[in-house]
Amino acid sequence: MLYDMNDEKEEIESSKEELNKMHLRKKAIICGVIILCCIIVMIVSIVISIQLKNGSSFTTNAKKANKVDNLAVYEGNHVPIKRHSLEQIKTKFVPKQNPNAQQEITNIYYSEEKVAYLTFDDGPSKNITPQILDILKKENVPATFFVLGSRVELNPDLLKREYEEGHYIANHGYSHKYSQIYQSKEAVLDEYNKCENAIRNALQNPAYHTYLFRFPGGSSGGKYDAVKAESKGLLSSNGVNYTNWNCLTGDAEGKTTPEDLMGCLQQTMQGDGSIIVLMHDASDKSYTAESLPMVISYLREQGYTFKNFYGIF
């Protein structure tokens, strides 16, 4: 049989045509798969979007419901209160009369708990009191100021600052003149009342009471001991308590350097638990302010915490 060239050409052409059909089928299948994947992705995206939207709406509605429920429980008016409003201060820092106060003050001297009551007499003064207040604020330490009525009248803004920064305002009489204060027990009470009036005027609160007095020179001893003794009963019958101290820095006894003041503090502590520390913020007591950071640091190192007389009144 002879070899026919035409037959070979036809076979080649047929093979090419078959290959082209195969390529077209593959392209069609690939395109179909791609289109199907795109459709699936679109469907999944739509479903997820719908679910997220529904979930968000549910959360938002739940929050709104909770908010409405909370408001429904509160029956008052939602009026913003200033952080340091006068009403807040009055609510927080108003001493309350305590019928057991004198005994509780006495108990301090016998307590083994390490608590330090820092007290400052004879102020406020323009130059020293602000320094002491700055230190107390920085160290976050509460204190008690036994103020003189005559000094309060000269520096009412400083008394307000003492009060507004959370320190206890106590009474040290009006004049600090022993011959005037200790004429009689009635004179002692009069000094107390005049100082109370000065404090009330400075705080613009006519109902304010300190309930706590410190006798100038201490509650006993000296040439006025008899009058002091008589005064205690009269003060008590008028709801007034008193306190002395069991520790001091000696800033009114000739100690004028921080080292000397610290030495006196350590000596007079005598291993006591709770201590009432006597210091002064009169205008000539610059060394008291200088030594105060050392006093606070030392007491903390010894394990003391700090309180003022708001814990009793």
C-alpha positions as CSV (number, residue, x, y, z in Angstrom):
1,M,0.0,0.0,0.0
2,L,1.4,3.3,-1.0
3,Y,1.8,6.1,1.7
4,D,-0.8,8.9,1.2
5,M,0.4,12.3,2.1
6,N,-3.1,13.7,2.2
7,D,-4.1,11.2,4.9
8,E,-1.2,12.4,7.1
9,K,-2.3,16.0,6.7
10,E,-5.8,15.2,7.6
11,E,-4.7,13.3,10.7
12,I,-2.5,16.2,11.8
13,E,-5.3,18.7,11.2
14,S,-7.7,16.4,13.2
15,S,-5.2,16.2,16.1
16,K,-4.8,19.9,16.2
17,E,-8.6,20.4,16.2
18,E,-8.9,17.9,19.1
19,L,-6.2,19.7,21.1
20,N,-7.9,23.0,20.6
21,K,-11.2,21.6,21.9
22,M,-9.4,20.2,24.9
23,H,-7.8,23.5,25.7
24,L,-11.2,25.3,25.4
25,R,-12.8,22.7,27.7
26,K,-10.1,23.3,30.3
27,K,-10.4,27.1,30.1
28,A,-14.2,26.7,30.5
29,I,-13.8,24.5,33.5
30,I,-11.2,26.8,35.1
31,C,-13.4,29.9,34.5
32,G,-16.4,28.1,36.0
33,V,-14.4,27.1,39.1
34,I,-13.2,30.7,39.5
35,I,-16.7,32.1,39.1
36,L,-18.1,29.5,41.5
37,C,-15.4,30.5,44.1
38,C,-16.2,34.1,43.7
39,I,-19.9,33.5,44.2
40,I,-19.2,31.4,47.4
41,V,-16.9,34.2,48.8
42,M,-19.6,36.8,48.1
43,I,-22.2,34.7,49.8
44,V,-20.0,34.1,52.8
45,S,-19.2,37.8,53.1
46,I,-22.8,38.8,52.9
47,V,-23.7,36.2,55.6
48,I,-20.9,37.4,58.0
49,S,-21.8,41.0,57.4
50,I,-25.5,40.3,58.3
51,Q,-24.5,38.4,61.5
52,L,-22.1,41.2,62.6
53,K,-24.7,43.8,62.0
54,N,-27.2,41.9,64.0
55,G,-24.7,41.3,66.8
56,S,-23.8,44.9,67.0
57,S,-27.4,45.9,67.1
58,F,-28.0,43.5,69.9
59,T,-25.0,44.8,72.0
60,T,-26.0,48.4,71.4
61,N,-29.6,47.7,72.4
62,A,-28.4,45.8,75.5
63,K,-26.3,48.7,76.6
64,K,-29.2,51.1,76.0
65,A,-31.4,48.8,78.1
66,N,-28.9,48.7,80.9
67,K,-28.4,52.4,80.9
68,V,-32.2,53.0,81.0
69,D,-32.5,50.4,83.8
70,N,-29.8,52.2,85.8
71,L,-31.4,55.5,85.4
72,A,-34.8,54.1,86.3
73,V,-33.5,52.9,89.6
74,Y,-32.1,56.4,90.6
75,E,-35.0,58.7,91.5
76,G,-33.0,61.9,92.1
77,N,-31.7,64.6,89.8
78,H,-28.3,64.0,88.1
79,V,-26.7,67.3,89.2
80,P,-22.9,67.4,88.8
81,I,-21.0,68.2,92.0
82,K,-17.8,70.2,91.9
83,R,-14.8,68.1,93.2
84,H,-13.9,70.6,95.9
85,S,-17.3,72.2,96.5
86,L,-18.0,73.9,99.8
87,E,-20.8,71.4,100.5
88,Q,-18.5,68.5,100.0
89,I,-16.0,70.0,102.3
90,K,-18.6,70.7,105.0
91,T,-19.8,67.1,104.7
92,K,-16.4,65.6,105.0
93,F,-14.6,67.9,107.4
94,V,-17.1,68.8,110.1
95,P,-16.3,67.5,113.6
96,K,-19.1,65.7,115.4
97,Q,-19.5,65.9,119.2
98,N,-18.4,62.7,120.8
99,P,-19.3,62.1,124.5
100,N,-16.4,59.6,124.8
101,A,-13.9,61.9,123.2
102,Q,-11.9,62.8,126.4
103,Q,-11.4,59.1,127.2
104,E,-10.4,58.3,123.7
105,I,-7.8,61.1,123.7
106,T,-6.4,59.8,127.0
107,N,-6.2,56.3,125.5
108,I,-3.9,57.6,122.8
109,Y,-1.1,58.0,125.4
110,Y,-1.4,54.4,126.4
111,S,-1.9,52.8,123.0
112,E,0.8,50.5,121.7
113,E,-0.3,51.1,118.1
114,K,2.3,53.2,116.2
115,V,0.2,56.2,115.3
116,A,1.6,59.8,115.1
117,Y,-0.5,62.9,115.6
118,L,1.4,65.8,114.2
119,T,0.1,69.0,115.9
120,F,1.0,72.6,115.3
121,D,0.3,75.5,117.8
122,D,0.2,79.3,117.5
123,G,-0.7,79.8,113.9
124,P,-1.6,80.4,111.2
125,S,1.3,82.6,110.0
126,K,1.8,84.0,106.6
127,N,5.4,82.8,106.1
128,I,5.6,79.4,108.0
129,T,2.1,77.9,107.7
130,P,2.1,77.7,103.9
131,Q,5.5,75.9,103.9
132,I,4.2,73.4,106.4
133,L,1.0,72.9,104.4
134,D,3.0,72.3,101.2
135,I,5.1,69.6,102.9
136,L,2.1,67.9,104.4
137,K,0.4,67.9,101.0
138,K,3.4,66.5,99.3
139,E,3.9,63.8,101.9
140,N,0.1,63.1,102.1
141,V,0.1,63.5,105.9
142,P,-2.9,64.7,107.9
143,A,-2.2,67.0,110.8
144,T,-4.0,69.0,113.5
145,F,-3.6,72.8,113.9
146,F,-4.3,74.4,117.3
147,V,-4.9,77.9,116.1
148,L,-5.0,81.2,117.9
149,G,-8.1,83.3,117.2
150,S,-6.1,86.5,116.9
151,R,-4.0,84.9,114.1
152,V,-7.0,83.4,112.4
153,E,-8.5,86.9,112.1
154,L,-5.2,88.0,110.4
155,N,-5.0,85.0,108.1
156,P,-8.4,83.6,107.4
157,D,-7.4,82.3,104.0
158,L,-4.7,80.1,105.5
159,L,-7.2,78.7,108.0
160,K,-9.5,77.8,105.1
161,R,-6.6,76.1,103.3
162,E,-5.8,74.0,106.4
163,Y,-9.4,73.0,106.6
164,E,-10.0,72.3,102.9
165,E,-6.9,70.2,102.7
166,G,-8.3,67.9,105.3
167,H,-6.4,68.9,108.5
168,Y,-8.2,69.2,111.8
169,I,-8.8,72.7,113.1
170,A,-8.5,72.8,116.9
171,N,-8.6,75.6,119.4
172,H,-5.6,77.2,121.3
173,G,-7.5,80.2,122.7
174,Y,-7.5,83.8,121.3
175,S,-4.6,85.8,122.7
176,H,-2.0,83.4,124.1
177,K,-1.4,86.0,126.9
178,Y,-1.2,83.9,130.0
179,S,-2.1,86.7,132.4
180,Q,-5.3,87.3,130.4
181,I,-6.3,83.7,129.7
182,Y,-5.8,82.5,133.3
183,Q,-7.5,85.2,135.2
184,S,-10.3,82.8,136.0
185,K,-11.9,79.7,134.6
186,E,-14.5,81.9,132.9
187,A,-11.7,83.7,131.2
188,V,-10.4,80.4,129.8
189,L,-13.8,79.6,128.4
190,D,-14.1,83.1,127.0
191,E,-10.8,82.7,125.2
192,Y,-12.0,79.4,123.8
193,N,-15.3,81.0,122.6
194,K,-13.5,84.0,121.0
195,C,-11.3,81.6,119.0
196,E,-14.3,79.5,118.0
197,N,-16.0,82.6,116.6
198,A,-12.8,83.6,114.6
199,I,-12.7,80.1,113.1
200,R,-16.4,80.2,112.2
201,N,-16.0,83.5,110.6
202,A,-13.0,82.4,108.5
203,L,-14.8,79.2,107.4
204,Q,-18.1,81.1,106.9
205,N,-19.9,78.5,108.9
206,P,-21.6,79.8,112.1
207,A,-22.4,76.2,113.2
208,Y,-18.8,75.0,113.2
209,H,-17.3,73.6,116.5
210,T,-13.8,72.3,117.1
211,Y,-14.6,70.5,120.4
212,L,-10.9,70.4,121.2
213,F,-8.8,72.8,123.2
214,R,-5.1,72.9,124.0
215,F,-4.2,75.0,127.1
216,P,-1.4,77.5,126.3
217,G,1.6,76.1,128.3
218,G,-0.2,72.8,128.9
219,S,-3.2,71.7,130.9
220,S,-1.4,71.7,134.3
221,G,1.6,73.0,136.2
222,G,3.0,76.5,136.7
223,K,1.6,79.4,138.6
224,Y,-1.8,79.0,136.9
225,D,-2.3,75.3,137.8
226,A,-5.3,75.9,140.0
227,V,-7.2,77.9,137.4
228,K,-6.4,75.3,134.7
229,A,-7.8,72.6,137.0
230,E,-11.0,74.5,137.5
231,S,-11.3,75.3,133.8
232,K,-11.4,71.6,132.8
233,G,-14.7,71.1,134.5
234,L,-16.2,74.2,132.9
235,L,-14.9,73.3,129.5
236,S,-16.3,69.8,129.8
237,S,-19.7,71.0,130.8
238,N,-19.7,73.0,127.6
239,G,-18.8,70.0,125.4
240,V,-15.1,71.0,125.1
241,N,-12.3,68.4,125.4
242,Y,-8.5,69.1,125.8
243,T,-5.2,67.4,125.0
244,N,-1.5,67.9,125.7
245,W,1.3,66.0,124.0
246,N,3.8,63.2,124.8
247,C,6.4,64.1,122.3
248,L,7.9,67.3,120.9
249,T,10.7,68.6,118.7
250,G,11.6,71.4,121.1
251,D,11.0,74.2,118.5
252,A,9.7,76.4,121.4
253,E,12.4,75.4,123.8
254,G,15.5,76.8,122.1
255,K,16.1,74.1,119.5
256,T,16.9,75.9,116.2
257,T,18.5,73.3,113.9
258,P,16.9,70.3,112.2
259,E,19.5,68.0,113.9
260,D,18.6,69.4,117.4
261,L,14.8,69.1,116.7
262,M,15.2,65.5,115.5
263,G,17.3,64.7,118.6
264,C,14.6,66.1,120.9
265,L,11.9,64.2,119.0
266,Q,13.8,60.9,119.4
267,Q,14.5,61.5,123.0
268,T,10.9,62.4,124.0
269,M,9.3,59.5,122.1
270,Q,10.8,57.2,124.7
271,G,9.6,54.1,122.9
272,D,6.0,55.1,123.1
273,G,3.4,53.6,120.7
274,S,1.0,56.3,119.7
275,I,2.5,59.8,120.0
276,I,1.0,63.4,119.9
277,V,3.9,65.5,118.6
278,L,4.0,69.2,119.6
279,M,5.3,71.6,117.0
280,H,4.6,75.3,116.1
281,D,3.8,77.2,113.0
282,A,4.3,80.7,114.4
283,S,6.1,83.2,112.2
284,D,9.5,82.7,113.9
285,K,9.5,78.9,113.4
286,S,11.3,78.5,110.1
287,Y,13.3,75.6,111.5
288,T,10.1,73.7,112.2
289,A,9.3,73.8,108.5
290,E,12.9,72.8,107.6
291,S,12.9,69.8,109.9
292,L,9.3,68.6,109.1
293,P,10.4,66.3,106.1
294,M,12.9,64.7,108.4
295,V,10.4,64.2,111.1
296,I,7.9,62.5,108.7
297,S,10.6,60.3,107.1
298,Y,11.9,59.2,110.5
299,L,8.5,58.3,111.9
300,R,7.7,56.3,108.7
301,E,10.9,54.4,109.0
302,Q,9.9,53.5,112.6
303,G,6.6,52.1,111.3
304,Y,4.3,55.0,112.3
305,T,1.2,55.9,110.4
306,F,-0.3,59.4,110.6
307,K,-3.7,60.5,111.8
308,N,-5.5,63.7,113.0
309,F,-8.4,64.1,115.4
310,Y,-11.1,63.5,112.8
311,G,-10.7,59.9,114.0
312,I,-12.3,60.9,117.3
313,F,-14.7,63.7,116.3
